[in-house]
Amino acid sequence: MTTEQQVASHYTHGSLQQAIFDALKAMGKDVNRLSASDLSAADEFHLGWLAATQALANDLGLARGLHVLDVGSGIGGPARFFAETHGCHVTGLDLTEEFVRVAAELTRRCGLSDLVSFKQGSALDLPFDAGTFDAATLIHVGMNIADKAMLFENVRRVLKPGALFGVYEVMRAGEGELPYPMPWAQTVETSFVEPPETYRRLLKGAGFELEREENRREFVLKLAGEMREKAAIHGAPPLSLHVLMGPAWRDRLANVMSTLERGTIAPVEMIARAV
């Protein structure tokens, strides 16, 4: 089994769409008439969740009419947010066939299919013509990709000159082993966490100039604390990231948060311009 096949298998749920619909129904939602906000507790599969997506969109200056590529789009949360809030046309690409299928159906039920579409494919072989997109995003994807140089070269090829590339990734920030399972990998075999300097070097080599960099560790820890306090008072919601992560969600979440608290990893945002 190739690395990409292992990664796709890791994220495949098997009955994800039904699990999401069951949780929505338990919340009193009409699954045939959804809004992007109905799904945000489960479709923002990254540290910082919806707040991090909002910040990234603002830092990219997303606006109506721009065509945005979301590499590693998951079940479509950021793509739907970019479209609904900023009026962008968004193309999402993901390796996991089930994610692509569920993303398209959720988008249809949110009434956003005219602005958002999804394709199944590899970030190392983007199925788009050169100079297609006005902007691109990469949100918690590189941890599953060893060849980041090829990844960035692919993204640069499909971006127009001057376009912005928003990278928001879990990066290594300190010493220490990473415990597994993590949300992005069951074992070290498919986990490729690199420090910010590696991202800077490879982005430059692929034809990007770094314009902004921000470590969002404290931001995420603050949000996580607020979420724990809310859950202690009101209980855990039926729809959250545990639906995506499956039976091992407690271990996966505990491992990533403890490693974040120790400072071994950090979620880092980088904004780079195609030159």
C-alpha positions in Angstrom: 0.0 0.0 0.0 1.4 3.4 -1.0 1.6 6.3 1.5 -1.3 8.1 -0.2 -3.4 4.9 0.0 -2.6 4.6 3.7 -3.5 8.3 4.3 -6.8 7.9 2.4 -7.5 4.8 4.5 -6.8 6.6 7.7 -9.4 9.3 7.0 -12.0 7.0 5.5 -14.9 6.5 7.9 -17.2 4.2 5.9 -20.6 5.8 6.9 -19.6 9.4 7.5 -22.5 11.0 5.8 -25.0 9.1 7.8 -23.1 9.7 11.0 -23.2 13.5 10.4 -26.9 13.4 9.5 -27.7 11.4 12.6 -25.9 14.0 14.8 -27.7 16.9 13.0 -31.1 15.3 13.5 -30.2 14.9 17.2 -29.6 18.7 17.2 -33.0 19.3 15.7 -31.7 20.3 12.3 -33.4 19.7 8.9 -30.7 17.8 7.0 -32.3 18.8 3.7 -31.9 22.5 4.4 -28.5 23.2 6.0 -26.3 26.3 6.5 -22.5 26.2 6.6 -22.8 27.2 10.3 -24.8 24.1 11.1 -21.7 22.0 10.1 -18.8 24.1 11.5 -18.4 22.0 14.7 -17.4 19.0 12.5 -16.1 20.3 9.2 -13.3 22.5 10.4 -10.8 19.6 10.9 -7.8 21.6 12.1 -6.5 23.4 15.2 -8.3 26.7 15.7 -11.3 25.4 13.9 -13.7 28.0 12.3 -11.9 30.9 14.0 -8.6 29.9 12.3 -10.4 29.6 8.9 -11.8 33.1 9.4 -8.4 34.5 10.2 -6.8 32.8 7.2 -9.5 34.1 4.8 -9.0 37.7 6.1 -5.2 37.5 5.9 -5.6 36.3 2.2 -8.0 39.2 1.5 -10.5 36.8 -0.1 -13.2 38.6 -2.0 -16.2 38.0 -4.3 -15.3 36.6 -7.7 -11.9 35.1 -6.8 -11.3 31.5 -7.7 -9.7 29.7 -4.8 -8.1 26.2 -4.6 -8.4 24.5 -1.2 -5.8 21.7 -1.2 -6.8 18.9 1.1 -10.4 20.2 1.5 -11.7 17.4 3.7 -15.5 17.5 4.0 -15.5 21.1 2.8 -15.8 23.4 5.8 -13.3 26.0 4.8 -14.4 25.9 1.1 -18.0 26.6 2.1 -17.0 29.4 4.5 -14.9 31.1 1.8 -17.9 30.9 -0.6 -20.7 31.8 1.8 -18.8 34.6 3.6 -16.5 36.1 1.0 -18.4 35.2 -2.3 -15.5 33.2 -3.7 -15.7 30.4 -6.2 -13.9 27.5 -4.6 -12.5 24.2 -5.9 -11.6 21.7 -3.2 -9.3 18.8 -3.8 -8.9 15.8 -1.4 -7.2 12.4 -1.5 -10.0 10.6 0.3 -12.9 9.7 -1.9 -15.4 9.5 0.9 -14.5 13.1 2.0 -15.0 14.3 -1.5 -18.4 12.6 -1.8 -19.6 13.9 1.6 -18.3 17.4 0.9 -20.3 17.6 -2.3 -23.5 16.4 -0.7 -23.2 18.7 2.3 -22.5 21.6 0.0 -25.6 20.8 -2.1 -27.7 20.8 1.0 -26.3 24.2 2.0 -27.3 25.6 -1.4 -23.6 26.4 -2.3 -23.0 24.1 -5.2 -23.0 27.0 -7.7 -19.9 28.4 -5.9 -18.1 25.3 -4.6 -17.1 22.0 -6.2 -14.8 19.1 -5.2 -12.4 16.7 -6.9 -10.7 13.6 -5.7 -7.0 13.7 -6.4 -3.4 14.0 -5.2 -1.8 17.3 -4.1 1.4 16.0 -5.7 -0.3 15.9 -9.1 -2.9 18.7 -9.2 -5.4 18.1 -12.1 -5.7 21.7 -13.1 -4.2 23.9 -15.8 -1.3 26.4 -15.1 -2.4 29.8 -13.8 -6.0 28.7 -13.0 -6.4 30.1 -9.5 -6.4 33.5 -7.8 -5.5 32.1 -4.4 -4.9 28.7 -2.7 -5.1 27.3 0.8 -3.4 24.4 2.5 -5.0 23.7 5.9 -3.4 20.9 8.0 -2.4 18.8 5.0 1.4 18.8 4.8 1.7 16.6 7.9 0.7 13.7 5.6 3.0 14.7 2.7 6.7 13.9 2.7 7.6 15.6 -0.6 6.6 19.2 0.3 8.8 20.6 -2.4 6.7 18.8 -5.1 3.5 19.9 -3.2 4.5 23.6 -3.3 5.7 23.4 -6.9 2.3 22.0 -7.9 0.5 24.7 -6.1 2.7 27.4 -7.7 2.0 26.0 -11.2 -1.7 26.3 -10.9 -1.7 29.8 -9.3 -1.6 33.1 -11.3 1.4 35.3 -10.8 1.0 37.4 -7.7 -1.6 35.1 -6.2 -1.5 34.4 -2.5 -1.0 31.0 -0.9 -2.3 30.5 2.6 -0.6 27.7 4.5 -1.9 26.8 8.0 -0.1 23.7 9.2 1.0 21.8 12.3 4.7 22.3 12.5 7.4 21.1 14.8 8.2 23.8 17.3 10.4 22.0 19.9 12.1 18.8 20.9 10.3 15.5 21.8 8.7 12.6 20.2 5.2 12.8 18.8 2.7 10.4 20.4 0.3 8.4 18.2 -2.4 8.1 17.2 -2.7 11.7 16.1 -5.7 13.2 14.2 -3.7 13.1 11.0 -1.9 9.7 11.4 -2.2 6.4 13.2 1.6 5.9 13.3 4.7 7.8 12.4 4.7 6.0 9.0 2.4 8.6 7.5 3.3 11.6 9.6 5.7 14.2 8.2 5.8 17.1 10.6 8.4 19.7 9.7 9.6 22.9 11.4 8.8 26.4 10.0 12.2 26.8 8.4 11.6 23.8 6.2 8.4 25.4 4.9 10.1 28.7 4.4 12.9 27.2 2.4 10.7 25.0 0.2 8.2 27.7 -0.5 11.0 30.0 -1.7 12.4 27.2 -3.8 9.0 26.7 -5.4 8.7 30.3 -6.4 7.0 32.0 -3.5 7.9 35.0 -1.4 6.8 34.8 2.3 4.8 37.8 3.3 3.5 36.9 6.7 4.1 34.2 9.4 2.2 33.8 12.7 2.5 31.1 15.3 -1.1 30.5 16.5 -0.3 28.2 19.5 -1.6 30.6 22.2 -4.7 31.4 20.1 -5.6 27.7 19.8 -4.9 26.9 23.5 -7.2 29.7 24.5 -10.0 28.5 22.2 -9.5 24.9 23.4 -9.9 26.1 27.0 -13.1 27.9 26.3 -14.5 24.9 24.5 -13.7 22.6 27.5 -15.4 25.1 29.8 -18.5 25.2 27.6 -18.6 21.4 27.3 -18.3 21.1 31.1 -21.4 23.2 31.5 -23.6 22.2 28.6 -22.2 18.7 27.7 -20.6 17.6 24.5 -22.5 18.5 21.3 -23.8 15.6 19.1 -21.9 17.0 16.2 -18.2 17.6 16.6 -14.9 16.4 15.3 -15.3 13.1 17.1 -17.7 12.1 14.3 -14.8 12.4 11.8 -12.1 10.9 14.0 -13.9 7.7 14.9 -13.6 5.4 17.9 -10.0 6.5 18.8 -11.0 10.2 18.8 -10.2 10.7 22.6 -6.7 9.4 22.2 -6.1 11.3 19.0 -7.3 14.6 20.5 -5.6 14.1 23.8 -2.3 13.4 22.0 -2.4 16.5 19.8 -3.4 18.8 22.6 -0.8 17.5 25.1 1.9 17.9 22.5 0.7 21.4 21.7 0.7 22.3 25.4 4.3 21.1 25.7 5.3 23.2 22.8 6.5 20.3 20.7 4.2 21.4 17.9 2.5 24.6 16.9 -0.1 25.6 14.3 1.6 28.1 12.1 0.1 30.3 9.4 2.1 31.5 6.5 1.0 33.8 3.7 3.2 33.5 0.6 2.9 35.2 -2.8 3.6 33.5 -6.1 6.3 35.4 -8.0 
